[in-house]
């Protein structure tokens, strides 16, 4: 299932479904400029 939303005035197709407000995000890891791992836990106080 996909949905179309608008981002900066342009239509964007979103795969799957859009999370409900207040729902918890799945665990994920990003890479910082210094190549270190950044997780939600590492930036939340």
C-alpha angles and dihedrals in degrees: 000000000000134000133201118229132170122248117184088343095307125110114246126186113227117204117226115353134321112250118248118251110271095022119132119254120236116252112276140166128215128190119239125215089264088053093249120138117258119198131172088254092055093056102036114092 
